[in-house]
């Protein structure tokens, strides 16, 4: 059965959007059968394309984010996804606060725990920073997405 993965940040225009785009790219490149989506905990950018700086940075790495549109995290996401990766502790708290179900809480983790297990490191929000922040986020998220791919190819 196809694993379903959701990435979550605040507005769904920088970190979670680039995570979705990277994982879609790696899914196609590695012919892995995964479903991926992204969402934000806020309703600030519903229906909007990713931040222009996020799009430009991803394009430098041959990843196209132009078709992505922001959406808000929904309660139904707990049922629709097998794993929910959040970018920082604030969004982790926001997501977990929506449910008391232990089975739902078990699906949620910080993204960087994939490559730094148990360290609870955060993907910084590049929104108010410069170009280097977008590149730094890209590299962190790319490594995490590679880990998702490797975990889903080693079981075949």
N, C-alpha and C positions, 0 to 999 in steps of 0.2 A: 504494500500500500504506500502511496506517495506521501512523504512527510511534508507537512505544511508549516512554513516558518513565517513569522511576522516580526518586523523590526519597528521599534517605537522610539520616538523622541518627542520634543515639545510641539513643534509646528509641522513636522513632516515635509520640510523643504530643504533641509541640509543633511543631517546625519542619517536618519532612517531612509531618506530617499536615496542617498548614495549607496547605502547598504543594499537596498533592493536592487538598484541598478548593477552593482558589482556582482551580487549573487546571481542575477539573471544572466549576466555575461559569463560567469563561471559555469553555470548550469549548461548553457549552450556549448561552451568550449569543451567541457568534460562529459557531455551527454549523460548528465545525472537527472534522475526523475524526481524533482522537488517542485513544490509550489511555493511562491514567495510573494509577500505583499509588505506594505509599510503603512504606518499611521502615526498620528500625533495625538498627544493627550489633550491638547488645546483645540479650539475651533478657529484659530486665527487665520488659517490659510486654506480652508476647505476649497477644493476645486482648482487651486493654483498649481502651476508648474513649480519644480524645484527652484531654489534661489539661483540667480544667473551665475554667481561665482561657483556654486556647486556644479552646475551644468558645464561651465568652462573647464573646471579642474578635471572632471570626469572625462571630458572630451580629449584632454591631453593624454589620457590613458586608453583611448579608443573605446570608451564606454558612453553610450548615448542614453541620456535621461529625459529626452524631450517628450516622450509619451507619458511620463509619470504625472500623476495629479495627487495633491494632498487630500487626505481624508482624516476624520477623527476616529480614534479608538472607540470601539463599541463593545458592550457586554458580550455580544454574540461571538466576538473574536476569541474569547476563552474556549468556546466550543468548536470554533472553526479552524483553530490552529493547534498544532502539536507542541510548538515551541515559540515563545514570545521573548525576543531579545530587546531589552531597553538600553538606552545609551548612557543614562546617568541615574544616580540615586534618587533624585527628585522625581523623575518619571517612573522609576521603579515603585516608589511610594504611591504615586498617583494611580498606577495600574493596579497594584495590590489592594488599594483602598476600595476598589470597586466591587470586590467579592470577598466573602469569608470562606469560600470553598477551598479546602486543602488541595483538591485535584487541580484547581485553577492556579493556585499559588505555585504548585510544583512545576508548572509550565514556564514560569517567568524567571529570567536571570539577566544579569548585566552582560552585555555582548563581550566585553573584554575578558570575562571569566573563561571564555573559550581558549584564549592564548595565554592568560595569566590566571590559572585556576585558583579560586578562593581569595584572590587579592582585592576583589570588588573595586577595580579601577574604572574610571569613567572615561567615556569618549567626550572630550571637551566640545562645547558648542562654538563653532567658528563664526557664527553670525556677526558678532560685533568686532571681529578681528580682521587681520589682513589675509593676503593670499596664502601665506605659509600655513596658516591655521587650517585652511581647506585641504591643503596637501597632506598635512600631518594626520588629519581625520581620515582622509582617503586611505593612507597607508595602514593605519590601525584597523580600519574596517575591512580592508582588503585581506589582511592577514587572518582576521576572524572568519571571513567568508571562505577563505581557503581551508580553514579548519572544518567548517561545516561540510564542504565538498569532500574532504578526505574522510570524514566520519561516515559519509553516505556512499562512498565508493568502496570502502574496505569491507562492507557487509555483503557485497554482491558475490 
